[in-house]
Amino acid sequence: MVHGEDILEEALAFTITHLESIANQLSHSQAIQVKHSLRQTLHKNLPRLEARSFIFIYEENPSHDENLLILAKLDFNMLQSLHQKEFGNLCK
């Protein structure tokens, strides 16, 4: 174990315990975010897939900014389209 890593492990355990204990007291969208974060830590997933998940969560938030949501969806879809074209070119 690296020096200081035990402190990080304790902090993680503390955070998980407390987030799980308050999850039922949060708004629906906050609870979804907390449960998702506890299931899938940030360092274990792909940023673009995480963005897709967050777009869905953000859309469910009643106070979301419609313009920001449209921009996020457009950005995600444009990049996904680019990746599909590049993949198609690689498969030729």
Backbone as ProteinMPNN parsed JSONL, in Angstrom:
{"seq_chain_A": "MVHGEDILEEALAFTITHLESIANQLSHSQAIQVKHSLRQTLHKNLPRLEARSFIFIYEENPSHDENLLILAKLDFNMLQSLHQKEFGNLCK", "coords_chain_A": {"N_chain_A": [[0.848, -1.179, 0.0], [0.569, 2.206, -0.78], [2.018, 5.115, 0.743], [-0.26, 6.955, 2.619], [-2.413, 5.969, 1.278], [-4.116, 4.422, 2.799], [-5.582, 6.284, 4.2], [-7.108, 7.375, 2.161], [-8.656, 5.14, 1.529], [-10.125, 4.887, 3.901], [-11.537, 7.292, 3.803], [-13.057, 6.846, 1.518], [-14.656, 4.66, 2.349], [-16.074, 5.905, 4.442], [-17.448, 7.89, 2.992], [-19.031, 6.341, 1.222], [-20.647, 4.935, 3.064], [-22.089, 7.066, 4.263], [-23.333, 8.303, 2.062], [-24.97, 6.226, 1.149], [-26.66, 6.079, 3.335], [-28.146, 8.44, 3.219], [-29.385, 8.406, 0.786], [-32.116, 7.844, 0.355], [-33.324, 10.138, 1.219], [-32.909, 12.105, -0.568], [-33.65, 14.115, -3.526], [-35.319, 12.715, -6.398], [-33.699, 12.784, -8.772], [-31.187, 13.37, -7.676], [-30.807, 11.142, -6.05], [-30.629, 9.129, -7.979], [-28.216, 9.883, -9.208], [-26.408, 9.558, -7.05], [-26.672, 6.794, -6.468], [-25.838, 5.723, -8.911], [-23.19, 6.65, -8.992], [-22.119, 5.307, -6.803], [-22.298, 2.684, -7.673], [-20.679, 2.642, -9.967], [-17.584, 3.669, -10.111], [-15.759, 6.65, -10.99], [-13.156, 6.326, -12.09], [-13.297, 3.866, -13.278], [-14.764, 3.786, -15.588], [-15.744, 4.769, -18.951], [-15.349, 8.062, -20.131], [-17.158, 9.154, -22.111], [-19.336, 7.43, -22.046], [-20.118, 7.852, -19.473], [-20.89, 10.494, -19.716], [-23.156, 10.211, -21.305], [-24.85, 8.88, -19.542], [-25.058, 10.852, -17.562], [-26.352, 12.876, -18.98], [-28.909, 11.794, -19.279], [-29.674, 11.674, -16.56], [-29.54, 14.393, -15.899], [-31.508, 15.412, -17.557], [-33.802, 14.502, -16.319], [-33.937, 16.118, -14.133], [-35.927, 18.584, -12.778], [-35.231, 21.282, -12.816], [-33.511, 21.665, -14.932], [-31.446, 23.203, -17.459], [-32.669, 23.905, -20.494], [-31.392, 24.67, -22.905], [-28.714, 24.008, -22.394], [-28.988, 21.267, -22.108], [-29.806, 20.529, -24.696], [-27.492, 21.255, -26.111], [-25.62, 19.483, -24.931], [-26.665, 16.982, -25.717], [-26.5, 17.254, -28.498], [-23.709, 17.538, -28.846], [-22.864, 15.024, -27.857], [-24.144, 13.281, -29.693], [-23.017, 14.124, -32.134], [-20.293, 13.473, -31.792], [-20.529, 10.732, -31.417], [-21.484, 9.992, -33.936], [-19.259, 10.675, -35.495], [-17.387, 8.831, -34.488], [-18.608, 6.465, -35.312], [-18.402, 6.709, -38.1], [-15.597, 6.71, -38.378], [-15.048, 4.157, -37.397], [-16.375, 2.647, -39.316], [-14.768, 3.246, -41.532], [-12.402, 2.01, -40.747], [-13.126, -0.636, -40.837], [-13.335, -1.217, -43.485]], "CA_chain_A": [[0.0, 0.0, 0.0], [1.313, 3.456, -0.894], [1.841, 6.011, 1.886], [-1.445, 7.802, 2.538], [-3.514, 5.287, 0.599], [-5.059, 3.95, 3.809], [-6.467, 7.417, 4.504], [-8.062, 7.45, 1.05], [-9.586, 4.018, 1.692], [-11.028, 5.249, 4.999], [-12.414, 8.36, 3.305], [-14.002, 6.212, 0.597], [-15.614, 3.888, 3.151], [-16.906, 6.894, 5.131], [-18.309, 8.521, 1.989], [-20.012, 5.351, 0.766], [-21.59, 4.702, 4.165], [-22.973, 8.214, 4.464], [-24.171, 8.506, 0.874], [-26.012, 5.194, 1.17], [-27.623, 6.358, 4.404], [-29.017, 9.578, 2.893], [-29.911, 8.276, -0.581], [-33.585, 7.872, 0.358], [-33.778, 11.473, 1.611], [-32.581, 13.029, -1.655], [-34.61, 14.19, -4.63], [-35.214, 11.561, -7.298], [-32.532, 12.889, -9.656], [-29.979, 13.266, -6.851], [-30.682, 9.743, -5.626], [-30.141, 8.382, -9.141], [-26.795, 10.203, -9.348], [-25.659, 8.942, -5.948], [-26.661, 5.34, -6.66], [-24.992, 5.456, -10.074], [-21.797, 6.887, -8.596], [-21.696, 4.24, -5.9], [-22.159, 1.455, -8.466], [-19.639, 2.747, -10.99], [-16.678, 4.768, -9.79], [-15.333, 7.412, -12.161], [-11.936, 5.814, -12.707], [-13.539, 2.56, -13.883], [-15.642, 3.838, -16.755], [-15.353, 5.631, -20.061], [-15.96, 9.393, -19.97], [-18.298, 9.41, -23.002], [-20.484, 6.675, -21.534], [-20.532, 8.564, -18.266], [-21.595, 11.69, -20.189], [-24.489, 9.774, -21.743], [-25.618, 8.613, -18.327], [-25.341, 12.11, -16.887], [-27.354, 13.594, -19.776], [-30.207, 11.232, -18.893], [-29.964, 12.107, -15.187], [-29.764, 15.84, -15.933], [-32.795, 15.633, -18.221], [-34.844, 14.209, -15.337], [-33.938, 17.181, -13.129], [-36.928, 19.58, -13.185], [-34.658, 22.628, -12.98], [-32.435, 21.65, -15.926], [-31.387, 24.262, -18.469], [-33.018, 23.253, -21.757], [-30.357, 24.943, -23.906], [-27.544, 23.209, -22.038], [-29.336, 19.883, -22.405], [-29.765, 20.391, -26.154], [-26.074, 21.302, -26.487], [-24.981, 18.239, -24.489], [-27.132, 15.904, -26.59], [-25.931, 17.499, -29.823], [-22.291, 17.2, -28.76], [-22.739, 13.576, -27.721], [-24.548, 12.643, -30.949], [-22.031, 14.436, -33.182], [-19.094, 12.679, -31.548], [-20.884, 9.34, -31.668], [-21.539, 9.852, -35.388], [-17.87, 10.693, -35.965], [-16.782, 7.546, -34.12], [-19.192, 5.436, -36.169], [-17.788, 6.863, -39.424], [-14.213, 6.252, -38.28], [-15.088, 2.707, -37.252], [-16.735, 2.139, -40.636], [-13.579, 3.347, -42.384], [-11.435, 1.004, -40.296], [-13.621, -1.966, -41.187], [-13.317, -1.401, -44.95]], "C_chain_A": [[0.895, 1.245, 0.0], [1.016, 4.339, 0.318], [0.629, 6.928, 1.665], [-2.645, 7.129, 1.898], [-4.557, 4.784, 1.597], [-6.041, 5.05, 4.208], [-7.526, 7.562, 3.415], [-9.095, 6.329, 1.147], [-10.596, 4.304, 2.804], [-12.025, 6.321, 4.553], [-13.469, 7.789, 2.364], [-15.072, 5.437, 1.363], [-16.583, 4.819, 3.878], [-17.927, 7.499, 4.166], [-19.407, 7.569, 1.527], [-21.082, 5.127, 1.831], [-22.587, 5.846, 4.295], [-23.859, 8.502, 3.246], [-25.293, 7.468, 0.82], [-27.077, 5.507, 2.222], [-28.567, 7.515, 4.075], [-29.686, 9.46, 1.53], [-31.432, 8.38, -0.631], [-34.153, 9.236, 0.724], [-33.559, 12.506, 0.506], [-33.718, 13.106, -2.666], [-34.363, 13.0, -5.552], [-33.954, 11.634, -8.151], [-31.226, 12.795, -8.873], [-29.748, 11.826, -6.408], [-30.157, 8.878, -6.766], [-28.645, 8.621, -9.322], [-25.959, 9.515, -8.277], [-25.559, 7.437, -6.155], [-25.783, 4.951, -7.841], [-23.519, 5.603, -9.71], [-21.281, 5.794, -7.672], [-21.503, 2.919, -6.639], [-20.932, 1.498, -9.36], [-18.739, 3.931, -10.675], [-16.118, 5.387, -11.061], [-14.109, 6.821, -12.842], [-12.126, 4.466, -13.398], [-14.418, 2.616, -15.125], [-15.134, 4.829, -17.798], [-16.072, 6.973, -19.96], [-17.178, 9.63, -20.865], [-19.537, 8.633, -22.561], [-21.021, 7.319, -20.266], [-21.317, 9.82, -18.653], [-23.018, 11.328, -20.608], [-25.393, 9.527, -20.538], [-26.004, 9.917, -17.636], [-26.373, 12.937, -17.654], [-28.748, 13.107, -19.397], [-30.61, 11.715, -17.503], [-30.317, 13.593, -15.171], [-31.124, 16.166, -16.542], [-33.961, 15.419, -17.255], [-34.962, 15.29, -14.267], [-34.911, 18.275, -13.57], [-36.348, 20.977, -13.422], [-33.538, 22.667, -14.023], [-32.564, 22.82, -16.903], [-31.578, 23.602, -19.835], [-31.949, 23.464, -22.826], [-29.096, 24.123, -23.648], [-27.785, 21.739, -22.36], [-29.277, 19.617, -23.909], [-28.318, 20.359, -26.635], [-25.366, 20.0, -26.114], [-25.383, 17.069, -25.383], [-26.539, 16.035, -27.986], [-24.459, 17.111, -29.851], [-22.088, 15.692, -28.697], [-23.049, 12.881, -29.046], [-23.563, 12.908, -32.081], [-20.768, 13.59, -33.008], [-19.358, 11.197, -31.798], [-20.93, 9.069, -33.175], [-20.132, 9.809, -35.986], [-17.19, 9.357, -35.671], [-17.322, 6.42, -34.998], [-18.601, 5.5, -37.572], [-16.356, 6.356, -39.416], [-14.148, 4.736, -38.167], [-15.428, 2.055, -38.59], [-15.555, 2.171, -41.591], [-12.527, 2.309, -42.006], [-11.833, -0.398, -40.74], [-13.581, -2.242, -42.685], [-12.086, -2.142, -45.387]], "O_chain_A": [[1.885, 1.293, 0.731], [-0.091, 4.319, 0.855], [0.526, 7.593, 0.634], [-3.761, 7.645, 1.959], [-5.745, 4.725, 1.279], [-7.2, 4.771, 4.517], [-8.692, 7.835, 3.702], [-10.276, 6.547, 0.876], [-11.781, 4.0, 2.665], [-13.209, 6.259, 4.886], [-14.631, 8.193, 2.404], [-16.259, 5.548, 1.058], [-17.783, 4.55, 3.923], [-19.112, 7.605, 4.482], [-20.575, 7.95, 1.45], [-22.277, 5.131, 1.533], [-23.79, 5.617, 4.423], [-25.012, 8.904, 3.4], [-26.431, 7.795, 0.484], [-28.258, 5.228, 2.016], [-29.68, 7.566, 4.6], [-30.475, 10.327, 1.156], [-31.977, 8.952, -1.575], [-35.35, 9.467, 0.554], [-33.98, 13.655, 0.638], [-34.627, 12.277, -2.665], [-33.313, 12.361, -5.485], [-33.216, 10.653, -8.246], [-30.259, 12.204, -9.354], [-28.612, 11.351, -6.395], [-29.332, 7.992, -6.544], [-27.889, 7.68, -9.562], [-24.908, 8.95, -8.579], [-24.476, 6.865, -6.032], [-25.062, 3.955, -7.778], [-22.697, 4.767, -10.084], [-20.117, 5.405, -7.761], [-20.64, 2.123, -6.27], [-20.224, 0.5, -9.495], [-19.1, 5.076, -10.947], [-16.015, 4.72, -12.091], [-14.038, 6.82, -14.07], [-11.2, 3.973, -14.042], [-14.779, 1.569, -15.662], [-14.22, 5.614, -17.547], [-17.28, 7.011, -19.727], [-18.144, 10.251, -20.421], [-20.659, 9.124, -22.689], [-22.228, 7.328, -20.02], [-22.296, 10.168, -17.993], [-23.967, 12.05, -20.302], [-26.559, 9.923, -20.53], [-27.136, 10.072, -17.178], [-27.186, 13.628, -17.039], [-29.663, 13.91, -19.216], [-31.754, 12.118, -17.29], [-31.272, 14.004, -14.513], [-31.808, 17.087, -16.095], [-34.991, 16.084, -17.367], [-35.974, 15.368, -13.571], [-34.731, 18.845, -14.647], [-36.932, 21.768, -14.163], [-32.712, 23.579, -14.014], [-33.654, 23.346, -17.131], [-30.731, 22.824, -20.274], [-31.632, 22.538, -23.573], [-28.485, 23.606, -24.583], [-26.882, 21.048, -22.831], [-28.753, 18.59, -24.339], [-27.958, 19.531, -27.472], [-24.589, 19.473, -26.91], [-24.539, 16.257, -25.764], [-26.124, 15.044, -28.586], [-24.011, 16.432, -30.774], [-21.24, 15.145, -29.402], [-22.308, 11.996, -29.474], [-23.299, 12.025, -32.897], [-20.239, 13.055, -33.983], [-18.501, 10.492, -32.331], [-20.463, 8.025, -33.631], [-19.85, 9.004, -36.873], [-16.49, 8.817, -36.527], [-16.576, 5.521, -35.384], [-18.327, 4.462, -38.174], [-15.94, 5.651, -40.335], [-13.285, 4.102, -38.775], [-14.844, 1.036, -38.956], [-15.357, 1.24, -42.371], [-11.834, 1.788, -42.88], [-10.974, -1.245, -40.988], [-13.775, -3.382, -43.109], [-11.903, -2.386, -46.579]]}, "name": "protein", "num_of_chains": 1, "seq": "MVHGEDILEEALAFTITHLESIANQLSHSQAIQVKHSLRQTLHKNLPRLEARSFIFIYEENPSHDENLLILAKLDFNMLQSLHQKEFGNLCK"}
